[in-house]
């Protein structure tokens, strides 16, 4: 789900620019990739030469570049925020899945241990294998959600810098 851009993009007045010229410039900028002065003159009901003068006098090309850069920057920031939120939700979901799987596997092991101590040896090799694989999968899910593979090398770098005095 896309969200609207959270920050407003300001379009400043150029020095000496009057409101009618500014209104035309804003309309021009908002046209995006389909910008053209002819459409601005038609929509603003002013002559093509007047729009051309405004565009030249108030450097609409530079304003368009700045506006496009600001829009692109906001879109990139929104995409980064969305991606970060999605990754955080993913990590949280799999951390919880890992914990639930671990609880289930531990319950299975406790059940098997109870059967062993009560001399009920109906536990199969498959039962033990299932519990073992469930525990390993749970640990992997939780380690992945906690970014263990990224964090451990940082500790190793810190530890290798210490001397054994």
PyMOL commands that place a pseudoatom at each C-alpha (Angstrom):
pseudoatom trace, name=CA, resn=UNK, resi=1, chain=A, elem=C, hetatm=0, pos=[0.000, 0.000, 0.000]
pseudoatom trace, name=CA, resn=UNK, resi=2, chain=A, elem=C, hetatm=0, pos=[1.528, 3.306, -1.002]
pseudoatom trace, name=CA, resn=UNK, resi=3, chain=A, elem=C, hetatm=0, pos=[1.227, 6.313, 1.223]
pseudoatom trace, name=CA, resn=UNK, resi=4, chain=A, elem=C, hetatm=0, pos=[1.178, 9.949, 0.196]
pseudoatom trace, name=CA, resn=UNK, resi=5, chain=A, elem=C, hetatm=0, pos=[4.452, 11.786, 0.487]
pseudoatom trace, name=CA, resn=UNK, resi=6, chain=A, elem=C, hetatm=0, pos=[4.797, 12.926, 4.072]
pseudoatom trace, name=CA, resn=UNK, resi=7, chain=A, elem=C, hetatm=0, pos=[6.688, 16.127, 3.323]
pseudoatom trace, name=CA, resn=UNK, resi=8, chain=A, elem=C, hetatm=0, pos=[5.365, 18.986, 1.249]
pseudoatom trace, name=CA, resn=UNK, resi=9, chain=A, elem=C, hetatm=0, pos=[7.531, 20.234, -1.589]
pseudoatom trace, name=CA, resn=UNK, resi=10, chain=A, elem=C, hetatm=0, pos=[7.749, 23.990, -1.611]
pseudoatom trace, name=CA, resn=UNK, resi=11, chain=A, elem=C, hetatm=0, pos=[7.818, 25.946, -4.840]
pseudoatom trace, name=CA, resn=UNK, resi=12, chain=A, elem=C, hetatm=0, pos=[9.278, 29.334, -3.999]
pseudoatom trace, name=CA, resn=UNK, resi=13, chain=A, elem=C, hetatm=0, pos=[8.569, 32.562, -5.818]
pseudoatom trace, name=CA, resn=UNK, resi=14, chain=A, elem=C, hetatm=0, pos=[11.435, 33.754, -8.000]
pseudoatom trace, name=CA, resn=UNK, resi=15, chain=A, elem=C, hetatm=0, pos=[12.689, 37.274, -7.250]
pseudoatom trace, name=CA, resn=UNK, resi=16, chain=A, elem=C, hetatm=0, pos=[10.237, 39.770, -8.768]
pseudoatom trace, name=CA, resn=UNK, resi=17, chain=A, elem=C, hetatm=0, pos=[7.809, 37.048, -9.884]
pseudoatom trace, name=CA, resn=UNK, resi=18, chain=A, elem=C, hetatm=0, pos=[4.155, 38.114, -9.808]
pseudoatom trace, name=CA, resn=UNK, resi=19, chain=A, elem=C, hetatm=0, pos=[1.334, 35.851, -8.705]
pseudoatom trace, name=CA, resn=UNK, resi=20, chain=A, elem=C, hetatm=0, pos=[0.007, 35.182, -12.242]
pseudoatom trace, name=CA, resn=UNK, resi=21, chain=A, elem=C, hetatm=0, pos=[3.487, 34.095, -13.403]
pseudoatom trace, name=CA, resn=UNK, resi=22, chain=A, elem=C, hetatm=0, pos=[3.936, 32.035, -10.236]
pseudoatom trace, name=CA, resn=UNK, resi=23, chain=A, elem=C, hetatm=0, pos=[0.584, 30.302, -10.755]
pseudoatom trace, name=CA, resn=UNK, resi=24, chain=A, elem=C, hetatm=0, pos=[1.623, 29.430, -14.317]
pseudoatom trace, name=CA, resn=UNK, resi=25, chain=A, elem=C, hetatm=0, pos=[4.999, 28.133, -13.095]
pseudoatom trace, name=CA, resn=UNK, resi=26, chain=A, elem=C, hetatm=0, pos=[3.337, 25.913, -10.490]
pseudoatom trace, name=CA, resn=UNK, resi=27, chain=A, elem=C, hetatm=0, pos=[1.040, 24.511, -13.140]
pseudoatom trace, name=CA, resn=UNK, resi=28, chain=A, elem=C, hetatm=0, pos=[4.057, 23.898, -15.399]
pseudoatom trace, name=CA, resn=UNK, resi=29, chain=A, elem=C, hetatm=0, pos=[5.986, 22.112, -12.645]
pseudoatom trace, name=CA, resn=UNK, resi=30, chain=A, elem=C, hetatm=0, pos=[3.050, 19.907, -11.700]
pseudoatom trace, name=CA, resn=UNK, resi=31, chain=A, elem=C, hetatm=0, pos=[2.791, 18.661, -15.298]
pseudoatom trace, name=CA, resn=UNK, resi=32, chain=A, elem=C, hetatm=0, pos=[5.820, 16.473, -14.640]
pseudoatom trace, name=CA, resn=UNK, resi=33, chain=A, elem=C, hetatm=0, pos=[7.271, 14.711, -17.651]
pseudoatom trace, name=CA, resn=UNK, resi=34, chain=A, elem=C, hetatm=0, pos=[4.509, 16.114, -19.857]
pseudoatom trace, name=CA, resn=UNK, resi=35, chain=A, elem=C, hetatm=0, pos=[5.456, 19.756, -19.274]
pseudoatom trace, name=CA, resn=UNK, resi=36, chain=A, elem=C, hetatm=0, pos=[5.001, 22.153, -22.127]
pseudoatom trace, name=CA, resn=UNK, resi=37, chain=A, elem=C, hetatm=0, pos=[4.529, 25.876, -22.292]
pseudoatom trace, name=CA, resn=UNK, resi=38, chain=A, elem=C, hetatm=0, pos=[1.724, 25.724, -24.855]
pseudoatom trace, name=CA, resn=UNK, resi=39, chain=A, elem=C, hetatm=0, pos=[-0.563, 23.819, -22.479]
pseudoatom trace, name=CA, resn=UNK, resi=40, chain=A, elem=C, hetatm=0, pos=[0.253, 26.283, -19.713]
pseudoatom trace, name=CA, resn=UNK, resi=41, chain=A, elem=C, hetatm=0, pos=[-0.726, 29.213, -21.944]
pseudoatom trace, name=CA, resn=UNK, resi=42, chain=A, elem=C, hetatm=0, pos=[-4.024, 27.508, -22.838]
pseudoatom trace, name=CA, resn=UNK, resi=43, chain=A, elem=C, hetatm=0, pos=[-4.890, 26.630, -19.233]
pseudoatom trace, name=CA, resn=UNK, resi=44, chain=A, elem=C, hetatm=0, pos=[-3.871, 30.026, -17.883]
pseudoatom trace, name=CA, resn=UNK, resi=45, chain=A, elem=C, hetatm=0, pos=[-5.570, 31.837, -20.792]
pseudoatom trace, name=CA, resn=UNK, resi=46, chain=A, elem=C, hetatm=0, pos=[-2.522, 33.959, -21.520]
pseudoatom trace, name=CA, resn=UNK, resi=47, chain=A, elem=C, hetatm=0, pos=[-0.553, 34.266, -24.722]
pseudoatom trace, name=CA, resn=UNK, resi=48, chain=A, elem=C, hetatm=0, pos=[2.141, 31.801, -25.631]
pseudoatom trace, name=CA, resn=UNK, resi=49, chain=A, elem=C, hetatm=0, pos=[4.671, 34.654, -25.795]
pseudoatom trace, name=CA, resn=UNK, resi=50, chain=A, elem=C, hetatm=0, pos=[3.778, 35.752, -22.254]
pseudoatom trace, name=CA, resn=UNK, resi=51, chain=A, elem=C, hetatm=0, pos=[4.322, 32.228, -20.921]
pseudoatom trace, name=CA, resn=UNK, resi=52, chain=A, elem=C, hetatm=0, pos=[7.602, 32.007, -22.861]
pseudoatom trace, name=CA, resn=UNK, resi=53, chain=A, elem=C, hetatm=0, pos=[8.721, 35.292, -21.257]
pseudoatom trace, name=CA, resn=UNK, resi=54, chain=A, elem=C, hetatm=0, pos=[7.838, 34.088, -17.771]
pseudoatom trace, name=CA, resn=UNK, resi=55, chain=A, elem=C, hetatm=0, pos=[9.591, 30.785, -18.350]
pseudoatom trace, name=CA, resn=UNK, resi=56, chain=A, elem=C, hetatm=0, pos=[12.757, 32.573, -19.468]
pseudoatom trace, name=CA, resn=UNK, resi=57, chain=A, elem=C, hetatm=0, pos=[12.677, 35.451, -16.973]
pseudoatom trace, name=CA, resn=UNK, resi=58, chain=A, elem=C, hetatm=0, pos=[12.057, 33.207, -13.966]
pseudoatom trace, name=CA, resn=UNK, resi=59, chain=A, elem=C, hetatm=0, pos=[14.134, 30.222, -15.138]
pseudoatom trace, name=CA, resn=UNK, resi=60, chain=A, elem=C, hetatm=0, pos=[11.407, 27.599, -15.125]
pseudoatom trace, name=CA, resn=UNK, resi=61, chain=A, elem=C, hetatm=0, pos=[13.866, 24.979, -16.387]
pseudoatom trace, name=CA, resn=UNK, resi=62, chain=A, elem=C, hetatm=0, pos=[15.944, 25.311, -13.218]
pseudoatom trace, name=CA, resn=UNK, resi=63, chain=A, elem=C, hetatm=0, pos=[12.769, 25.323, -11.112]
pseudoatom trace, name=CA, resn=UNK, resi=64, chain=A, elem=C, hetatm=0, pos=[11.633, 22.143, -12.891]
pseudoatom trace, name=CA, resn=UNK, resi=65, chain=A, elem=C, hetatm=0, pos=[14.982, 20.433, -12.188]
pseudoatom trace, name=CA, resn=UNK, resi=66, chain=A, elem=C, hetatm=0, pos=[14.819, 21.394, -8.504]
pseudoatom trace, name=CA, resn=UNK, resi=67, chain=A, elem=C, hetatm=0, pos=[11.200, 20.303, -8.244]
pseudoatom trace, name=CA, resn=UNK, resi=68, chain=A, elem=C, hetatm=0, pos=[11.871, 16.968, -9.988]
pseudoatom trace, name=CA, resn=UNK, resi=69, chain=A, elem=C, hetatm=0, pos=[14.866, 16.318, -7.715]
pseudoatom trace, name=CA, resn=UNK, resi=70, chain=A, elem=C, hetatm=0, pos=[12.751, 17.063, -4.632]
pseudoatom trace, name=CA, resn=UNK, resi=71, chain=A, elem=C, hetatm=0, pos=[9.973, 14.736, -5.833]
pseudoatom trace, name=CA, resn=UNK, resi=72, chain=A, elem=C, hetatm=0, pos=[12.491, 11.976, -6.606]
pseudoatom trace, name=CA, resn=UNK, resi=73, chain=A, elem=C, hetatm=0, pos=[14.146, 12.435, -3.214]
pseudoatom trace, name=CA, resn=UNK, resi=74, chain=A, elem=C, hetatm=0, pos=[10.805, 12.151, -1.428]
pseudoatom trace, name=CA, resn=UNK, resi=75, chain=A, elem=C, hetatm=0, pos=[9.880, 9.046, -3.415]
pseudoatom trace, name=CA, resn=UNK, resi=76, chain=A, elem=C, hetatm=0, pos=[13.211, 7.417, -2.555]
pseudoatom trace, name=CA, resn=UNK, resi=77, chain=A, elem=C, hetatm=0, pos=[12.774, 8.282, 1.117]
pseudoatom trace, name=CA, resn=UNK, resi=78, chain=A, elem=C, hetatm=0, pos=[9.250, 6.860, 1.100]
pseudoatom trace, name=CA, resn=UNK, resi=79, chain=A, elem=C, hetatm=0, pos=[10.470, 3.665, -0.594]
pseudoatom trace, name=CA, resn=UNK, resi=80, chain=A, elem=C, hetatm=0, pos=[13.262, 3.320, 1.991]
pseudoatom trace, name=CA, resn=UNK, resi=81, chain=A, elem=C, hetatm=0, pos=[10.839, 3.845, 4.879]
pseudoatom trace, name=CA, resn=UNK, resi=82, chain=A, elem=C, hetatm=0, pos=[8.381, 1.339, 3.410]
pseudoatom trace, name=CA, resn=UNK, resi=83, chain=A, elem=C, hetatm=0, pos=[11.129, -1.235, 2.854]
pseudoatom trace, name=CA, resn=UNK, resi=84, chain=A, elem=C, hetatm=0, pos=[12.479, -0.752, 6.372]
pseudoatom trace, name=CA, resn=UNK, resi=85, chain=A, elem=C, hetatm=0, pos=[8.993, -1.173, 7.853]
pseudoatom trace, name=CA, resn=UNK, resi=86, chain=A, elem=C, hetatm=0, pos=[8.404, -4.309, 5.741]
pseudoatom trace, name=CA, resn=UNK, resi=87, chain=A, elem=C, hetatm=0, pos=[11.727, -5.821, 6.874]
pseudoatom trace, name=CA, resn=UNK, resi=88, chain=A, elem=C, hetatm=0, pos=[10.957, -5.031, 10.513]
pseudoatom trace, name=CA, resn=UNK, resi=89, chain=A, elem=C, hetatm=0, pos=[7.522, -6.676, 10.186]
pseudoatom trace, name=CA, resn=UNK, resi=90, chain=A, elem=C, hetatm=0, pos=[9.121, -9.703, 8.493]
pseudoatom trace, name=CA, resn=UNK, resi=91, chain=A, elem=C, hetatm=0, pos=[11.731, -10.034, 11.223]
pseudoatom trace, name=CA, resn=UNK, resi=92, chain=A, elem=C, hetatm=0, pos=[9.134, -9.710, 13.960]
pseudoatom trace, name=CA, resn=UNK, resi=93, chain=A, elem=C, hetatm=0, pos=[6.851, -12.271, 12.319]
pseudoatom trace, name=CA, resn=UNK, resi=94, chain=A, elem=C, hetatm=0, pos=[9.642, -14.847, 11.925]
pseudoatom trace, name=CA, resn=UNK, resi=95, chain=A, elem=C, hetatm=0, pos=[11.019, -14.194, 15.390]
pseudoatom trace, name=CA, resn=UNK, resi=96, chain=A, elem=C, hetatm=0, pos=[7.558, -15.031, 16.761]
pseudoatom trace, name=CA, resn=UNK, resi=97, chain=A, elem=C, hetatm=0, pos=[7.250, -18.054, 14.443]
pseudoatom trace, name=CA, resn=UNK, resi=98, chain=A, elem=C, hetatm=0, pos=[10.634, -19.300, 15.660]
pseudoatom trace, name=CA, resn=UNK, resi=99, chain=A, elem=C, hetatm=0, pos=[9.613, -18.916, 19.289]
pseudoatom trace, name=CA, resn=UNK, resi=100, chain=A, elem=C, hetatm=0, pos=[6.330, -20.749, 18.749]
pseudoatom trace, name=CA, resn=UNK, resi=101, chain=A, elem=C, hetatm=0, pos=[8.083, -23.545, 16.866]
pseudoatom trace, name=CA, resn=UNK, resi=102, chain=A, elem=C, hetatm=0, pos=[10.655, -23.798, 19.637]
pseudoatom trace, name=CA, resn=UNK, resi=103, chain=A, elem=C, hetatm=0, pos=[7.930, -24.045, 22.284]
pseudoatom trace, name=CA, resn=UNK, resi=104, chain=A, elem=C, hetatm=0, pos=[6.216, -26.804, 20.290]
pseudoatom trace, name=CA, resn=UNK, resi=105, chain=A, elem=C, hetatm=0, pos=[9.465, -28.721, 19.835]
pseudoatom trace, name=CA, resn=UNK, resi=106, chain=A, elem=C, hetatm=0, pos=[10.301, -28.391, 23.531]
pseudoatom trace, name=CA, resn=UNK, resi=107, chain=A, elem=C, hetatm=0, pos=[6.847, -29.675, 24.424]
pseudoatom trace, name=CA, resn=UNK, resi=108, chain=A, elem=C, hetatm=0, pos=[7.426, -32.656, 22.128]
pseudoatom trace, name=CA, resn=UNK, resi=109, chain=A, elem=C, hetatm=0, pos=[10.794, -33.336, 23.803]
pseudoatom trace, name=CA, resn=UNK, resi=110, chain=A, elem=C, hetatm=0, pos=[9.226, -33.123, 27.279]
pseudoatom trace, name=CA, resn=UNK, resi=111, chain=A, elem=C, hetatm=0, pos=[6.554, -35.593, 26.169]
pseudoatom trace, name=CA, resn=UNK, resi=112, chain=A, elem=C, hetatm=0, pos=[9.232, -37.973, 24.856]
pseudoatom trace, name=CA, resn=UNK, resi=113, chain=A, elem=C, hetatm=0, pos=[11.296, -37.621, 28.040]
pseudoatom trace, name=CA, resn=UNK, resi=114, chain=A, elem=C, hetatm=0, pos=[8.199, -38.443, 30.078]
pseudoatom trace, name=CA, resn=UNK, resi=115, chain=A, elem=C, hetatm=0, pos=[7.664, -41.581, 28.036]
pseudoatom trace, name=CA, resn=UNK, resi=116, chain=A, elem=C, hetatm=0, pos=[11.292, -42.621, 28.495]
pseudoatom trace, name=CA, resn=UNK, resi=117, chain=A, elem=C, hetatm=0, pos=[11.175, -42.230, 32.274]
pseudoatom trace, name=CA, resn=UNK, resi=118, chain=A, elem=C, hetatm=0, pos=[7.865, -44.116, 32.441]
pseudoatom trace, name=CA, resn=UNK, resi=119, chain=A, elem=C, hetatm=0, pos=[9.469, -46.937, 30.403]
pseudoatom trace, name=CA, resn=UNK, resi=120, chain=A, elem=C, hetatm=0, pos=[7.017, -46.295, 27.500]
pseudoatom trace, name=CA, resn=UNK, resi=121, chain=A, elem=C, hetatm=0, pos=[9.484, -46.653, 24.622]
pseudoatom trace, name=CA, resn=UNK, resi=122, chain=A, elem=C, hetatm=0, pos=[7.023, -45.926, 21.818]
pseudoatom trace, name=CA, resn=UNK, resi=123, chain=A, elem=C, hetatm=0, pos=[9.223, -43.042, 20.718]
pseudoatom trace, name=CA, resn=UNK, resi=124, chain=A, elem=C, hetatm=0, pos=[10.555, -43.574, 17.250]
pseudoatom trace, name=CA, resn=UNK, resi=125, chain=A, elem=C, hetatm=0, pos=[13.664, -42.308, 15.603]
pseudoatom trace, name=CA, resn=UNK, resi=126, chain=A, elem=C, hetatm=0, pos=[11.382, -40.120, 13.481]
pseudoatom trace, name=CA, resn=UNK, resi=127, chain=A, elem=C, hetatm=0, pos=[9.880, -38.503, 16.588]
pseudoatom trace, name=CA, resn=UNK, resi=128, chain=A, elem=C, hetatm=0, pos=[13.294, -37.514, 17.882]
pseudoatom trace, name=CA, resn=UNK, resi=129, chain=A, elem=C, hetatm=0, pos=[14.352, -36.341, 14.423]
pseudoatom trace, name=CA, resn=UNK, resi=130, chain=A, elem=C, hetatm=0, pos=[11.201, -34.237, 14.103]
pseudoatom trace, name=CA, resn=UNK, resi=131, chain=A, elem=C, hetatm=0, pos=[11.801, -32.547, 17.448]
pseudoatom trace, name=CA, resn=UNK, resi=132, chain=A, elem=C, hetatm=0, pos=[15.460, -31.972, 16.596]
pseudoatom trace, name=CA, resn=UNK, resi=133, chain=A, elem=C, hetatm=0, pos=[14.679, -30.460, 13.180]
pseudoatom trace, name=CA, resn=UNK, resi=134, chain=A, elem=C, hetatm=0, pos=[11.939, -28.287, 14.692]
pseudoatom trace, name=CA, resn=UNK, resi=135, chain=A, elem=C, hetatm=0, pos=[14.380, -26.930, 17.279]
pseudoatom trace, name=CA, resn=UNK, resi=136, chain=A, elem=C, hetatm=0, pos=[16.999, -26.226, 14.616]
pseudoatom trace, name=CA, resn=UNK, resi=137, chain=A, elem=C, hetatm=0, pos=[14.441, -24.491, 12.375]
pseudoatom trace, name=CA, resn=UNK, resi=138, chain=A, elem=C, hetatm=0, pos=[13.204, -22.451, 15.332]
pseudoatom trace, name=CA, resn=UNK, resi=139, chain=A, elem=C, hetatm=0, pos=[16.732, -21.399, 16.230]
pseudoatom trace, name=CA, resn=UNK, resi=140, chain=A, elem=C, hetatm=0, pos=[17.474, -20.487, 12.601]
pseudoatom trace, name=CA, resn=UNK, resi=141, chain=A, elem=C, hetatm=0, pos=[14.293, -18.407, 12.314]
pseudoatom trace, name=CA, resn=UNK, resi=142, chain=A, elem=C, hetatm=0, pos=[15.037, -16.533, 15.499]
pseudoatom trace, name=CA, resn=UNK, resi=143, chain=A, elem=C, hetatm=0, pos=[18.714, -16.015, 14.588]
pseudoatom trace, name=CA, resn=UNK, resi=144, chain=A, elem=C, hetatm=0, pos=[17.682, -14.725, 11.160]
pseudoatom trace, name=CA, resn=UNK, resi=145, chain=A, elem=C, hetatm=0, pos=[15.150, -12.330, 12.664]
pseudoatom trace, name=CA, resn=UNK, resi=146, chain=A, elem=C, hetatm=0, pos=[17.791, -11.010, 15.062]
pseudoatom trace, name=CA, resn=UNK, resi=147, chain=A, elem=C, hetatm=0, pos=[20.356, -10.595, 12.242]
pseudoatom trace, name=CA, resn=UNK, resi=148, chain=A, elem=C, hetatm=0, pos=[22.839, -12.814, 14.058]
pseudoatom trace, name=CA, resn=UNK, resi=149, chain=A, elem=C, hetatm=0, pos=[24.822, -13.427, 10.852]
pseudoatom trace, name=CA, resn=UNK, resi=150, chain=A, elem=C, hetatm=0, pos=[25.435, -9.655, 10.598]
pseudoatom trace, name=CA, resn=UNK, resi=151, chain=A, elem=C, hetatm=0, pos=[26.120, -9.048, 14.280]
pseudoatom trace, name=CA, resn=UNK, resi=152, chain=A, elem=C, hetatm=0, pos=[28.563, -11.875, 15.093]
pseudoatom trace, name=CA, resn=UNK, resi=153, chain=A, elem=C, hetatm=0, pos=[31.306, -10.728, 12.679]
pseudoatom trace, name=CA, resn=UNK, resi=154, chain=A, elem=C, hetatm=0, pos=[31.234, -7.331, 14.404]
pseudoatom trace, name=CA, resn=UNK, resi=155, chain=A, elem=C, hetatm=0, pos=[31.940, -9.005, 17.756]
pseudoatom trace, name=CA, resn=UNK, resi=156, chain=A, elem=C, hetatm=0, pos=[34.754, -11.043, 16.225]
pseudoatom trace, name=CA, resn=UNK, resi=157, chain=A, elem=C, hetatm=0, pos=[36.344, -7.821, 14.927]
pseudoatom trace, name=CA, resn=UNK, resi=158, chain=A, elem=C, hetatm=0, pos=[36.148, -6.269, 18.405]
pseudoatom trace, name=CA, resn=UNK, resi=159, chain=A, elem=C, hetatm=0, pos=[37.498, -9.439, 20.075]
pseudoatom trace, name=CA, resn=UNK, resi=160, chain=A, elem=C, hetatm=0, pos=[40.419, -9.761, 17.637]
pseudoatom trace, name=CA, resn=UNK, resi=161, chain=A, elem=C, hetatm=0, pos=[41.543, -6.241, 18.543]
pseudoatom trace, name=CA, resn=UNK, resi=162, chain=A, elem=C, hetatm=0, pos=[42.000, -7.164, 22.225]
pseudoatom trace, name=CA, resn=UNK, resi=163, chain=A, elem=C, hetatm=0, pos=[45.345, -8.355, 23.490]
pseudoatom trace, name=CA, resn=UNK, resi=164, chain=A, elem=C, hetatm=0, pos=[45.805, -11.427, 25.710]
pseudoatom trace, name=CA, resn=UNK, resi=165, chain=A, elem=C, hetatm=0, pos=[47.826, -9.758, 28.465]
for i in range(1, 165): cmd.bond("trace and resi %d" % i, "trace and resi %d" % (i + 1))
show_as sticks, trace
zoom trace
